[in-house]
Amino acid sequence: MTNKNIDIENFDQELDNICEECLNKDESVSQNLILMGYKICKSCRISKTIFPI
Ligand SMILES: [Zn+2]
């Protein structure tokens, strides 16, 4: 599932850095949103292990 068509004008609102999983605020949330399209922090990203390497 690809969801890369993020509206630029809505992008700032998306970048509130609040993780959708744990609802904690972390600057890694916006980085993960840009890189992967998931609005999660680094700790949730590790726990979910999204990357099927
Ligand atoms: Zn999180």
mmCIF file of the protein (N, C-alpha, C, O) and its ligand, coordinates in Angstrom:
data_MODEL
# 
_entry.id   MODEL 
# 
loop_
_entity.id 
_entity.type 
_entity.pdbx_number_of_molecules 
1 polymer     1 
2 non-polymer 1 
# 
_entity_poly.entity_id                      1 
_entity_poly.type                           'polypeptide(L)' 
_entity_poly.nstd_linkage                   no 
_entity_poly.nstd_monomer                   no 
_entity_poly.pdbx_seq_one_letter_code       MTNKNIDIENFDQELDNICEECLNKDESVSQNLILMGYKICKSCRISKTIFPI 
_entity_poly.pdbx_seq_one_letter_code_can   MTNKNIDIENFDQELDNICEECLNKDESVSQNLILMGYKICKSCRISKTIFPI 
_entity_poly.pdbx_strand_id                 A 
# 
loop_
_entity_poly_seq.entity_id 
_entity_poly_seq.num 
_entity_poly_seq.mon_id 
_entity_poly_seq.hetero 
1 1  MET n 
1 2  THR n 
1 3  ASN n 
1 4  LYS n 
1 5  ASN n 
1 6  ILE n 
1 7  ASP n 
1 8  ILE n 
1 9  GLU n 
1 10 ASN n 
1 11 PHE n 
1 12 ASP n 
1 13 GLN n 
1 14 GLU n 
1 15 LEU n 
1 16 ASP n 
1 17 ASN n 
1 18 ILE n 
1 19 CYS n 
1 20 GLU n 
1 21 GLU n 
1 22 CYS n 
1 23 LEU n 
1 24 ASN n 
1 25 LYS n 
1 26 ASP n 
1 27 GLU n 
1 28 SER n 
1 29 VAL n 
1 30 SER n 
1 31 GLN n 
1 32 ASN n 
1 33 LEU n 
1 34 ILE n 
1 35 LEU n 
1 36 MET n 
1 37 GLY n 
1 38 TYR n 
1 39 LYS n 
1 40 ILE n 
1 41 CYS n 
1 42 LYS n 
1 43 SER n 
1 44 CYS n 
1 45 ARG n 
1 46 ILE n 
1 47 SER n 
1 48 LYS n 
1 49 THR n 
1 50 ILE n 
1 51 PHE n 
1 52 PRO n 
1 53 ILE n 
# 
loop_
_struct_asym.id 
_struct_asym.entity_id 
A 1 
B 2 
# 
loop_
_chem_comp.id 
_chem_comp.type 
_chem_comp.mon_nstd_flag 
ARG 'L-peptide linking' y 
ASN 'L-peptide linking' y 
ASP 'L-peptide linking' y 
CYS 'L-peptide linking' y 
GLN 'L-peptide linking' y 
GLU 'L-peptide linking' y 
GLY 'peptide linking'   y 
ILE 'L-peptide linking' y 
LEU 'L-peptide linking' y 
LYS 'L-peptide linking' y 
MET 'L-peptide linking' y 
PHE 'L-peptide linking' y 
PRO 'L-peptide linking' y 
SER 'L-peptide linking' y 
THR 'L-peptide linking' y 
TYR 'L-peptide linking' y 
VAL 'L-peptide linking' y 
ZN  non-polymer         . 
# 
_pdbx_entity_nonpoly.entity_id   2 
_pdbx_entity_nonpoly.name        ? 
_pdbx_entity_nonpoly.comp_id     ZN 
# 
_pdbx_nonpoly_scheme.asym_id         B 
_pdbx_nonpoly_scheme.entity_id       2 
_pdbx_nonpoly_scheme.mon_id          ZN 
_pdbx_nonpoly_scheme.ndb_seq_num     1 
_pdbx_nonpoly_scheme.pdb_seq_num     101 
_pdbx_nonpoly_scheme.auth_seq_num    101 
_pdbx_nonpoly_scheme.pdb_mon_id      ZN 
_pdbx_nonpoly_scheme.auth_mon_id     ZN 
_pdbx_nonpoly_scheme.pdb_strand_id   A 
_pdbx_nonpoly_scheme.pdb_ins_code    . 
# 
loop_
_atom_site.group_PDB 
_atom_site.id 
_atom_site.type_symbol 
_atom_site.label_atom_id 
_atom_site.label_alt_id 
_atom_site.label_comp_id 
_atom_site.label_asym_id 
_atom_site.label_entity_id 
_atom_site.label_seq_id 
_atom_site.pdbx_PDB_ins_code 
_atom_site.Cartn_x 
_atom_site.Cartn_y 
_atom_site.Cartn_z 
_atom_site.occupancy 
_atom_site.B_iso_or_equiv 
_atom_site.pdbx_formal_charge 
_atom_site.auth_seq_id 
_atom_site.auth_comp_id 
_atom_site.auth_asym_id 
_atom_site.auth_atom_id 
_atom_site.pdbx_PDB_model_num 
ATOM   1   N  N  . MET A 1 1  ? 0.847  -1.194 0.000  1.00 0.00 ? 1   MET A N  1 
ATOM   2   C  CA . MET A 1 1  ? 0.000  0.000  0.000  1.00 0.00 ? 1   MET A CA 1 
ATOM   3   C  C  . MET A 1 1  ? 0.888  1.252  0.000  1.00 0.00 ? 1   MET A C  1 
ATOM   4   O  O  . MET A 1 1  ? 1.678  1.467  0.919  1.00 0.00 ? 1   MET A O  1 
ATOM   5   N  N  . THR A 1 2  ? 0.745  2.056  -1.029 1.00 0.00 ? 2   THR A N  1 
ATOM   6   C  CA . THR A 1 2  ? 1.544  3.269  -1.100 1.00 0.00 ? 2   THR A CA 1 
ATOM   7   C  C  . THR A 1 2  ? 0.669  4.481  -0.846 1.00 0.00 ? 2   THR A C  1 
ATOM   8   O  O  . THR A 1 2  ? -0.400 4.633  -1.436 1.00 0.00 ? 2   THR A O  1 
ATOM   9   N  N  . ASN A 1 3  ? 1.135  5.325  0.026  1.00 0.00 ? 3   ASN A N  1 
ATOM   10  C  CA . ASN A 1 3  ? 0.377  6.517  0.385  1.00 0.00 ? 3   ASN A CA 1 
ATOM   11  C  C  . ASN A 1 3  ? 1.337  7.698  0.446  1.00 0.00 ? 3   ASN A C  1 
ATOM   12  O  O  . ASN A 1 3  ? 1.508  8.329  1.488  1.00 0.00 ? 3   ASN A O  1 
ATOM   13  N  N  . LYS A 1 4  ? 1.954  7.979  -0.688 1.00 0.00 ? 4   LYS A N  1 
ATOM   14  C  CA . LYS A 1 4  ? 3.003  8.987  -0.700 1.00 0.00 ? 4   LYS A CA 1 
ATOM   15  C  C  . LYS A 1 4  ? 2.498  10.339 -1.164 1.00 0.00 ? 4   LYS A C  1 
ATOM   16  O  O  . LYS A 1 4  ? 3.257  11.309 -1.167 1.00 0.00 ? 4   LYS A O  1 
ATOM   17  N  N  . ASN A 1 5  ? 1.247  10.427 -1.553 1.00 0.00 ? 5   ASN A N  1 
ATOM   18  C  CA . ASN A 1 5  ? 0.708  11.696 -2.017 1.00 0.00 ? 5   ASN A CA 1 
ATOM   19  C  C  . ASN A 1 5  ? 0.251  12.550 -0.843 1.00 0.00 ? 5   ASN A C  1 
ATOM   20  O  O  . ASN A 1 5  ? -0.940 12.805 -0.665 1.00 0.00 ? 5   ASN A O  1 
ATOM   21  N  N  . ILE A 1 6  ? 1.211  12.982 -0.055 1.00 0.00 ? 6   ILE A N  1 
ATOM   22  C  CA . ILE A 1 6  ? 0.896  13.803 1.099  1.00 0.00 ? 6   ILE A CA 1 
ATOM   23  C  C  . ILE A 1 6  ? 0.787  15.260 0.666  1.00 0.00 ? 6   ILE A C  1 
ATOM   24  O  O  . ILE A 1 6  ? 1.720  15.819 0.090  1.00 0.00 ? 6   ILE A O  1 
ATOM   25  N  N  . ASP A 1 7  ? -0.336 15.854 0.942  1.00 0.00 ? 7   ASP A N  1 
ATOM   26  C  CA . ASP A 1 7  ? -0.564 17.248 0.569  1.00 0.00 ? 7   ASP A CA 1 
ATOM   27  C  C  . ASP A 1 7  ? 0.408  18.157 1.312  1.00 0.00 ? 7   ASP A C  1 
ATOM   28  O  O  . ASP A 1 7  ? 0.543  18.078 2.533  1.00 0.00 ? 7   ASP A O  1 
ATOM   29  N  N  . ILE A 1 8  ? 1.074  19.011 0.567  1.00 0.00 ? 8   ILE A N  1 
ATOM   30  C  CA . ILE A 1 8  ? 2.088  19.880 1.165  1.00 0.00 ? 8   ILE A CA 1 
ATOM   31  C  C  . ILE A 1 8  ? 1.459  20.800 2.214  1.00 0.00 ? 8   ILE A C  1 
ATOM   32  O  O  . ILE A 1 8  ? 2.032  21.002 3.284  1.00 0.00 ? 8   ILE A O  1 
ATOM   33  N  N  . GLU A 1 9  ? 0.293  21.352 1.913  1.00 0.00 ? 9   GLU A N  1 
ATOM   34  C  CA . GLU A 1 9  ? -0.327 22.292 2.841  1.00 0.00 ? 9   GLU A CA 1 
ATOM   35  C  C  . GLU A 1 9  ? -0.763 21.613 4.134  1.00 0.00 ? 9   GLU A C  1 
ATOM   36  O  O  . GLU A 1 9  ? -0.803 22.244 5.191  1.00 0.00 ? 9   GLU A O  1 
ATOM   37  N  N  . ASN A 1 10 ? -1.084 20.343 4.048  1.00 0.00 ? 10  ASN A N  1 
ATOM   38  C  CA . ASN A 1 10 ? -1.488 19.615 5.245  1.00 0.00 ? 10  ASN A CA 1 
ATOM   39  C  C  . ASN A 1 10 ? -0.299 19.013 5.973  1.00 0.00 ? 10  ASN A C  1 
ATOM   40  O  O  . ASN A 1 10 ? -0.430 18.452 7.061  1.00 0.00 ? 10  ASN A O  1 
ATOM   41  N  N  . PHE A 1 11 ? 0.852  19.143 5.353  1.00 0.00 ? 11  PHE A N  1 
ATOM   42  C  CA . PHE A 1 11 ? 2.004  18.427 5.878  1.00 0.00 ? 11  PHE A CA 1 
ATOM   43  C  C  . PHE A 1 11 ? 2.430  18.964 7.239  1.00 0.00 ? 11  PHE A C  1 
ATOM   44  O  O  . PHE A 1 11 ? 2.779  18.188 8.128  1.00 0.00 ? 11  PHE A O  1 
ATOM   45  N  N  . ASP A 1 12 ? 2.404  20.282 7.409  1.00 0.00 ? 12  ASP A N  1 
ATOM   46  C  CA . ASP A 1 12 ? 2.793  20.870 8.689  1.00 0.00 ? 12  ASP A CA 1 
ATOM   47  C  C  . ASP A 1 12 ? 1.888  20.392 9.817  1.00 0.00 ? 12  ASP A C  1 
ATOM   48  O  O  . ASP A 1 12 ? 2.333  20.193 10.947 1.00 0.00 ? 12  ASP A O  1 
ATOM   49  N  N  . GLN A 1 13 ? 0.611  20.210 9.493  1.00 0.00 ? 13  GLN A N  1 
ATOM   50  C  CA . GLN A 1 13 ? -0.321 19.738 10.509 1.00 0.00 ? 13  GLN A CA 1 
ATOM   51  C  C  . GLN A 1 13 ? -0.036 18.284 10.874 1.00 0.00 ? 13  GLN A C  1 
ATOM   52  O  O  . GLN A 1 13 ? -0.237 17.859 12.011 1.00 0.00 ? 13  GLN A O  1 
ATOM   53  N  N  . GLU A 1 14 ? 0.433  17.541 9.886  1.00 0.00 ? 14  GLU A N  1 
ATOM   54  C  CA . GLU A 1 14 ? 0.786  16.149 10.152 1.00 0.00 ? 14  GLU A CA 1 
ATOM   55  C  C  . GLU A 1 14 ? 2.021  16.062 11.035 1.00 0.00 ? 14  GLU A C  1 
ATOM   56  O  O  . GLU A 1 14 ? 2.185  15.116 11.806 1.00 0.00 ? 14  GLU A O  1 
ATOM   57  N  N  . LEU A 1 15 ? 2.883  17.056 10.912 1.00 0.00 ? 15  LEU A N  1 
ATOM   58  C  CA . LEU A 1 15 ? 4.157  17.002 11.624 1.00 0.00 ? 15  LEU A CA 1 
ATOM   59  C  C  . LEU A 1 15 ? 4.051  17.564 13.039 1.00 0.00 ? 15  LEU A C  1 
ATOM   60  O  O  . LEU A 1 15 ? 4.799  18.465 13.417 1.00 0.00 ? 15  LEU A O  1 
ATOM   61  N  N  . ASP A 1 16 ? 3.130  17.032 13.801 1.00 0.00 ? 16  ASP A N  1 
ATOM   62  C  CA . ASP A 1 16 ? 3.061  17.439 15.195 1.00 0.00 ? 16  ASP A CA 1 
ATOM   63  C  C  . ASP A 1 16 ? 3.921  16.527 16.071 1.00 0.00 ? 16  ASP A C  1 
ATOM   64  O  O  . ASP A 1 16 ? 3.989  16.689 17.290 1.00 0.00 ? 16  ASP A O  1 
ATOM   65  N  N  . ASN A 1 17 ? 4.571  15.567 15.419 1.00 0.00 ? 17  ASN A N  1 
ATOM   66  C  CA . ASN A 1 17 ? 5.527  14.688 16.097 1.00 0.00 ? 17  ASN A CA 1 
ATOM   67  C  C  . ASN A 1 17 ? 4.893  13.828 17.185 1.00 0.00 ? 17  ASN A C  1 
ATOM   68  O  O  . ASN A 1 17 ? 5.578  13.381 18.105 1.00 0.00 ? 17  ASN A O  1 
ATOM   69  N  N  . ILE A 1 18 ? 3.596  13.598 17.081 1.00 0.00 ? 18  ILE A N  1 
ATOM   70  C  CA . ILE A 1 18 ? 2.942  12.737 18.065 1.00 0.00 ? 18  ILE A CA 1 
ATOM   71  C  C  . ILE A 1 18 ? 2.749  11.347 17.467 1.00 0.00 ? 18  ILE A C  1 
ATOM   72  O  O  . ILE A 1 18 ? 2.120  11.182 16.422 1.00 0.00 ? 18  ILE A O  1 
ATOM   73  N  N  . CYS A 1 19 ? 3.296  10.371 18.145 1.00 0.00 ? 19  CYS A N  1 
ATOM   74  C  CA . CYS A 1 19 ? 3.241  8.990  17.671 1.00 0.00 ? 19  CYS A CA 1 
ATOM   75  C  C  . CYS A 1 19 ? 1.805  8.455  17.745 1.00 0.00 ? 19  CYS A C  1 
ATOM   76  O  O  . CYS A 1 19 ? 1.118  8.630  18.752 1.00 0.00 ? 19  CYS A O  1 
ATOM   77  N  N  . GLU A 1 20 ? 1.362  7.797  16.657 1.00 0.00 ? 20  GLU A N  1 
ATOM   78  C  CA . GLU A 1 20 ? 0.008  7.255  16.638 1.00 0.00 ? 20  GLU A CA 1 
ATOM   79  C  C  . GLU A 1 20 ? -0.106 5.982  17.480 1.00 0.00 ? 20  GLU A C  1 
ATOM   80  O  O  . GLU A 1 20 ? -1.208 5.577  17.851 1.00 0.00 ? 20  GLU A O  1 
ATOM   81  N  N  . GLU A 1 21 ? 1.009  5.367  17.773 1.00 0.00 ? 21  GLU A N  1 
ATOM   82  C  CA . GLU A 1 21 ? 0.992  4.138  18.544 1.00 0.00 ? 21  GLU A CA 1 
ATOM   83  C  C  . GLU A 1 21 ? 0.952  4.407  20.046 1.00 0.00 ? 21  GLU A C  1 
ATOM   84  O  O  . GLU A 1 21 ? 0.062  3.931  20.749 1.00 0.00 ? 21  GLU A O  1 
ATOM   85  N  N  . CYS A 1 22 ? 1.929  5.178  20.526 1.00 0.00 ? 22  CYS A N  1 
ATOM   86  C  CA . CYS A 1 22 ? 2.051  5.397  21.965 1.00 0.00 ? 22  CYS A CA 1 
ATOM   87  C  C  . CYS A 1 22 ? 1.618  6.807  22.381 1.00 0.00 ? 22  CYS A C  1 
ATOM   88  O  O  . CYS A 1 22 ? 1.542  7.119  23.569 1.00 0.00 ? 22  CYS A O  1 
ATOM   89  N  N  . LEU A 1 23 ? 1.332  7.660  21.371 1.00 0.00 ? 23  LEU A N  1 
ATOM   90  C  CA . LEU A 1 23 ? 0.868  9.034  21.614 1.00 0.00 ? 23  LEU A CA 1 
ATOM   91  C  C  . LEU A 1 23 ? 1.889  9.883  22.351 1.00 0.00 ? 23  LEU A C  1 
ATOM   92  O  O  . LEU A 1 23 ? 1.549  10.903 22.952 1.00 0.00 ? 23  LEU A O  1 
ATOM   93  N  N  . ASN A 1 24 ? 3.120  9.461  22.298 1.00 0.00 ? 24  ASN A N  1 
ATOM   94  C  CA . ASN A 1 24 ? 4.186  10.285 22.849 1.00 0.00 ? 24  ASN A CA 1 
ATOM   95  C  C  . ASN A 1 24 ? 4.736  11.210 21.770 1.00 0.00 ? 24  ASN A C  1 
ATOM   96  O  O  . ASN A 1 24 ? 4.680  10.896 20.581 1.00 0.00 ? 24  ASN A O  1 
ATOM   97  N  N  . LYS A 1 25 ? 5.259  12.332 22.186 1.00 0.00 ? 25  LYS A N  1 
ATOM   98  C  CA . LYS A 1 25 ? 5.826  13.284 21.247 1.00 0.00 ? 25  LYS A CA 1 
ATOM   99  C  C  . LYS A 1 25 ? 7.316  13.045 21.106 1.00 0.00 ? 25  LYS A C  1 
ATOM   100 O  O  . LYS A 1 25 ? 8.060  13.032 22.087 1.00 0.00 ? 25  LYS A O  1 
ATOM   101 N  N  . ASP A 1 26 ? 7.738  12.856 19.849 1.00 0.00 ? 26  ASP A N  1 
ATOM   102 C  CA . ASP A 1 26 ? 9.151  12.593 19.603 1.00 0.00 ? 26  ASP A CA 1 
ATOM   103 C  C  . ASP A 1 26 ? 9.507  13.101 18.206 1.00 0.00 ? 26  ASP A C  1 
ATOM   104 O  O  . ASP A 1 26 ? 8.729  12.931 17.268 1.00 0.00 ? 26  ASP A O  1 
ATOM   105 N  N  . GLU A 1 27 ? 10.660 13.713 18.068 1.00 0.00 ? 27  GLU A N  1 
ATOM   106 C  CA . GLU A 1 27 ? 11.036 14.271 16.768 1.00 0.00 ? 27  GLU A CA 1 
ATOM   107 C  C  . GLU A 1 27 ? 11.247 13.193 15.718 1.00 0.00 ? 27  GLU A C  1 
ATOM   108 O  O  . GLU A 1 27 ? 11.231 13.485 14.523 1.00 0.00 ? 27  GLU A O  1 
ATOM   109 N  N  . SER A 1 28 ? 11.442 11.970 16.138 1.00 0.00 ? 28  SER A N  1 
ATOM   110 C  CA . SER A 1 28 ? 11.622 10.878 15.181 1.00 0.00 ? 28  SER A CA 1 
ATOM   111 C  C  . SER A 1 28 ? 10.319 10.525 14.468 1.00 0.00 ? 28  SER A C  1 
ATOM   112 O  O  . SER A 1 28 ? 10.344 9.856  13.435 1.00 0.00 ? 28  SER A O  1 
ATOM   113 N  N  . VAL A 1 29 ? 9.184  10.966 15.004 1.00 0.00 ? 29  VAL A N  1 
ATOM   114 C  CA . VAL A 1 29 ? 7.887  10.668 14.389 1.00 0.00 ? 29  VAL A CA 1 
ATOM   115 C  C  . VAL A 1 29 ? 7.801  11.286 12.999 1.00 0.00 ? 29  VAL A C  1 
ATOM   116 O  O  . VAL A 1 29 ? 7.386  10.623 12.048 1.00 0.00 ? 29  VAL A O  1 
ATOM   117 N  N  . SER A 1 30 ? 8.189  12.542 12.878 1.00 0.00 ? 30  SER A N  1 
ATOM   118 C  CA . SER A 1 30 ? 8.128  13.202 11.575 1.00 0.00 ? 30  SER A CA 1 
ATOM   119 C  C  . SER A 1 30 ? 9.116  12.582 10.605 1.00 0.00 ? 30  SER A C  1 
ATOM   120 O  O  . SER A 1 30 ? 8.843  12.491 9.408  1.00 0.00 ? 30  SER A O  1 
ATOM   121 N  N  . GLN A 1 31 ? 10.246 12.162 11.107 1.00 0.00 ? 31  GLN A N  1 
ATOM   122 C  CA . GLN A 1 31 ? 11.239 11.514 10.255 1.00 0.00 ? 31  GLN A CA 1 
ATOM   123 C  C  . GLN A 1 31 ? 10.707 10.186 9.728  1.00 0.00 ? 31  GLN A C  1 
ATOM   124 O  O  . GLN A 1 31 ? 10.873 9.866  8.551  1.00 0.00 ? 31  GLN A O  1 
ATOM   125 N  N  . ASN A 1 32 ? 10.077 9.428  10.592 1.00 0.00 ? 32  ASN A N  1 
ATOM   126 C  CA . ASN A 1 32 ? 9.516  8.151  10.171 1.00 0.00 ? 32  ASN A CA 1 
ATOM   127 C  C  . ASN A 1 32 ? 8.341  8.351  9.223  1.00 0.00 ? 32  ASN A C  1 
ATOM   128 O  O  . ASN A 1 32 ? 8.129  7.548  8.315  1.00 0.00 ? 32  ASN A O  1 
ATOM   129 N  N  . LEU A 1 33 ? 7.585  9.409  9.430  1.00 0.00 ? 33  LEU A N  1 
ATOM   130 C  CA . LEU A 1 33 ? 6.465  9.703  8.542  1.00 0.00 ? 33  LEU A CA 1 
ATOM   131 C  C  . LEU A 1 33 ? 6.959  10.008 7.135  1.00 0.00 ? 33  LEU A C  1 
ATOM   132 O  O  . LEU A 1 33 ? 6.368  9.566  6.151  1.00 0.00 ? 33  LEU A O  1 
ATOM   133 N  N  . ILE A 1 34 ? 8.036  10.758 7.049  1.00 0.00 ? 34  ILE A N  1 
ATOM   134 C  CA . ILE A 1 34 ? 8.607  11.093 5.746  1.00 0.00 ? 34  ILE A CA 1 
ATOM   135 C  C  . ILE A 1 34 ? 9.237  9.871  5.101  1.00 0.00 ? 34  ILE A C  1 
ATOM   136 O  O  . ILE A 1 34 ? 9.053  9.616  3.911  1.00 0.00 ? 34  ILE A O  1 
ATOM   137 N  N  . LEU A 1 35 ? 9.973  9.129  5.890  1.00 0.00 ? 35  LEU A N  1 
ATOM   138 C  CA . LEU A 1 35 ? 10.732 8.009  5.345  1.00 0.00 ? 35  LEU A CA 1 
ATOM   139 C  C  . LEU A 1 35 ? 9.841  6.828  4.997  1.00 0.00 ? 35  LEU A C  1 
ATOM   140 O  O  . LEU A 1 35 ? 10.039 6.187  3.965  1.00 0.00 ? 35  LEU A O  1 
ATOM   141 N  N  . MET A 1 36 ? 8.859  6.533  5.848  1.00 0.00 ? 36  MET A N  1 
ATOM   142 C  CA . MET A 1 36 ? 8.113  5.287  5.710  1.00 0.00 ? 36  MET A CA 1 
ATOM   143 C  C  . MET A 1 36 ? 6.624  5.504  5.521  1.00 0.00 ? 36  MET A C  1 
ATOM   144 O  O  . MET A 1 36 ? 5.921  4.599  5.073  1.00 0.00 ? 36  MET A O  1 
ATOM   145 N  N  . GLY A 1 37 ? 6.129  6.692  5.856  1.00 0.00 ? 37  GLY A N  1 
ATOM   146 C  CA . GLY A 1 37 ? 4.702  6.933  5.765  1.00 0.00 ? 37  GLY A CA 1 
ATOM   147 C  C  . GLY A 1 37 ? 3.957  6.474  7.000  1.00 0.00 ? 37  GLY A C  1 
ATOM   148 O  O  . GLY A 1 37 ? 2.726  6.474  7.029  1.00 0.00 ? 37  GLY A O  1 
ATOM   149 N  N  . TYR A 1 38 ? 4.717  6.076  8.037  1.00 0.00 ? 38  TYR A N  1 
ATOM   150 C  CA . TYR A 1 38 ? 4.095  5.698  9.295  1.00 0.00 ? 38  TYR A CA 1 
ATOM   151 C  C  . TYR A 1 38 ? 4.376  6.765  10.343 1.00 0.00 ? 38  TYR A C  1 
ATOM   152 O  O  . TYR A 1 38 ? 5.511  7.214  10.503 1.00 0.00 ? 38  TYR A O  1 
ATOM   153 N  N  . LYS A 1 39 ? 3.336  7.160  11.046 1.00 0.00 ? 39  LYS A N  1 
ATOM   154 C  CA . LYS A 1 39 ? 3.492  8.213  12.031 1.00 0.00 ? 39  LYS A CA 1 
ATOM   155 C  C  . LYS A 1 39 ? 3.758  7.601  13.401 1.00 0.00 ? 39  LYS A C  1 
ATOM   156 O  O  . LYS A 1 39 ? 2.908  7.613  14.292 1.00 0.00 ? 39  LYS A O  1 
ATOM   157 N  N  . ILE A 1 40 ? 4.949  7.075  13.533 1.00 0.00 ? 40  ILE A N  1 
ATOM   158 C  CA . ILE A 1 40 ? 5.326  6.409  14.773 1.00 0.00 ? 40  ILE A CA 1 
ATOM   159 C  C  . ILE A 1 40 ? 6.705  6.866  15.208 1.00 0.00 ? 40  ILE A C  1 
ATOM   160 O  O  . ILE A 1 40 ? 7.503  7.330  14.394 1.00 0.00 ? 40  ILE A O  1 
ATOM   161 N  N  . CYS A 1 41 ? 6.978  6.734  16.492 1.00 0.00 ? 41  CYS A N  1 
ATOM   162 C  CA . CYS A 1 41 ? 8.283  7.115  17.007 1.00 0.00 ? 41  CYS A CA 1 
ATOM   163 C  C  . CYS A 1 41 ? 9.275  5.978  16.807 1.00 0.00 ? 41  CYS A C  1 
ATOM   164 O  O  . CYS A 1 41 ? 8.916  4.883  16.372 1.00 0.00 ? 41  CYS A O  1 
ATOM   165 N  N  . LYS A 1 42 ? 10.519 6.262  17.132 1.00 0.00 ? 42  LYS A N  1 
ATOM   166 C  CA . LYS A 1 42 ? 11.560 5.274  16.854 1.00 0.00 ? 42  LYS A CA 1 
ATOM   167 C  C  . LYS A 1 42 ? 11.395 4.023  17.715 1.00 0.00 ? 42  LYS A C  1 
ATOM   168 O  O  . LYS A 1 42 ? 11.686 2.916  17.263 1.00 0.00 ? 42  LYS A O  1 
ATOM   169 N  N  . SER A 1 43 ? 10.936 4.191  18.935 1.00 0.00 ? 43  SER A N  1 
ATOM   170 C  CA . SER A 1 43 ? 10.785 3.025  19.797 1.00 0.00 ? 43  SER A CA 1 
ATOM   171 C  C  . SER A 1 43 ? 9.646  2.123  19.317 1.00 0.00 ? 43  SER A C  1 
ATOM   172 O  O  . SER A 1 43 ? 9.758  0.899  19.374 1.00 0.00 ? 43  SER A O  1 
ATOM   173 N  N  . CYS A 1 44 ? 8.547  2.728  18.844 1.00 0.00 ? 44  CYS A N  1 
ATOM   174 C  CA . CYS A 1 44 ? 7.452  1.938  18.290 1.00 0.00 ? 44  CYS A CA 1 
ATOM   175 C  C  . CYS A 1 44 ? 7.871  1.287  16.975 1.00 0.00 ? 44  CYS A C  1 
ATOM   176 O  O  . CYS A 1 44 ? 7.482  0.160  16.667 1.00 0.00 ? 44  CYS A O  1 
ATOM   177 N  N  . ARG A 1 45 ? 8.662  2.015  16.217 1.00 0.00 ? 45  ARG A N  1 
ATOM   178 C  CA . ARG A 1 45 ? 9.154  1.472  14.954 1.00 0.00 ? 45  ARG A CA 1 
ATOM   179 C  C  . ARG A 1 45 ? 9.990  0.213  15.204 1.00 0.00 ? 45  ARG A C  1 
ATOM   180 O  O  . ARG A 1 45 ? 9.876  -0.773 14.476 1.00 0.00 ? 45  ARG A O  1 
ATOM   181 N  N  . ILE A 1 46 ? 10.807 0.261  16.214 1.00 0.00 ? 46  ILE A N  1 
ATOM   182 C  CA . ILE A 1 46 ? 11.630 -0.907 16.551 1.00 0.00 ? 46  ILE A CA 1 
ATOM   183 C  C  . ILE A 1 46 ? 10.764 -2.055 17.030 1.00 0.00 ? 46  ILE A C  1 
ATOM   184 O  O  . ILE A 1 46 ? 10.976 -3.208 16.655 1.00 0.00 ? 46  ILE A O  1 
ATOM   185 N  N  . SER A 1 47 ? 9.785  -1.727 17.865 1.00 0.00 ? 47  SER A N  1 
ATOM   186 C  CA . SER A 1 47 ? 8.939  -2.780 18.434 1.00 0.00 ? 47  SER A CA 1 
ATOM   187 C  C  . SER A 1 47 ? 8.062  -3.423 17.370 1.00 0.00 ? 47  SER A C  1 
ATOM   188 O  O  . SER A 1 47 ? 7.767  -4.616 17.441 1.00 0.00 ? 47  SER A O  1 
ATOM   189 N  N  . LYS A 1 48 ? 7.644  -2.631 16.380 1.00 0.00 ? 48  LYS A N  1 
ATOM   190 C  CA . LYS A 1 48 ? 6.813  -3.191 15.319 1.00 0.00 ? 48  LYS A CA 1 
ATOM   191 C  C  . LYS A 1 48 ? 7.647  -3.911 14.264 1.00 0.00 ? 48  LYS A C  1 
ATOM   192 O  O  . LYS A 1 48 ? 7.147  -4.785 13.555 1.00 0.00 ? 48  LYS A O  1 
ATOM   193 N  N  . THR A 1 49 ? 8.913  -3.540 14.167 1.00 0.00 ? 49  THR A N  1 
ATOM   194 C  CA . THR A 1 49 ? 9.824  -4.078 13.138 1.00 0.00 ? 49  THR A CA 1 
ATOM   195 C  C  . THR A 1 49 ? 9.132  -4.158 11.775 1.00 0.00 ? 49  THR A C  1 
ATOM   196 O  O  . THR A 1 49 ? 8.863  -5.231 11.236 1.00 0.00 ? 49  THR A O  1 
ATOM   197 N  N  . ILE A 1 50 ? 8.862  -2.964 11.254 1.00 0.00 ? 50  ILE A N  1 
ATOM   198 C  CA . ILE A 1 50 ? 8.146  -2.852 9.988  1.00 0.00 ? 50  ILE A CA 1 
ATOM   199 C  C  . ILE A 1 50 ? 8.990  -3.355 8.820  1.00 0.00 ? 50  ILE A C  1 
ATOM   200 O  O  . ILE A 1 50 ? 8.470  -3.945 7.873  1.00 0.00 ? 50  ILE A O  1 
ATOM   201 N  N  . PHE A 1 51 ? 10.277 -3.119 8.898  1.00 0.00 ? 51  PHE A N  1 
ATOM   202 C  CA . PHE A 1 51 ? 11.127 -3.497 7.783  1.00 0.00 ? 51  PHE A CA 1 
ATOM   203 C  C  . PHE A 1 51 ? 11.300 -5.009 7.683  1.00 0.00 ? 51  PHE A C  1 
ATOM   204 O  O  . PHE A 1 51 ? 11.854 -5.632 8.589  1.00 0.00 ? 51  PHE A O  1 
ATOM   205 N  N  . PRO A 1 52 ? 10.833 -5.594 6.600  1.00 0.00 ? 52  PRO A N  1 
ATOM   206 C  CA . PRO A 1 52 ? 11.009 -7.036 6.380  1.00 0.00 ? 52  PRO A CA 1 
ATOM   207 C  C  . PRO A 1 52 ? 12.337 -7.317 5.711  1.00 0.00 ? 52  PRO A C  1 
ATOM   208 O  O  . PRO A 1 52 ? 12.392 -7.649 4.527  1.00 0.00 ? 52  PRO A O  1 
ATOM   209 N  N  . ILE A 1 53 ? 13.385 -7.185 6.462  1.00 0.00 ? 53  ILE A N  1 
ATOM   210 C  CA . ILE A 1 53 ? 14.726 -7.387 5.892  1.00 0.00 ? 53  ILE A CA 1 
ATOM   211 C  C  . ILE A 1 53 ? 15.087 -8.867 5.920  1.00 0.00 ? 53  ILE A C  1 
ATOM   212 O  O  . ILE A 1 53 ? 16.174 -9.245 5.485  1.00 0.00 ? 53  ILE A O  1 
HETATM 213 ZN ZN . ZN  B 2 .  ? 5.510  5.509  19.719 1.00 0.00 2 101 ZN  A ZN 1 
# 
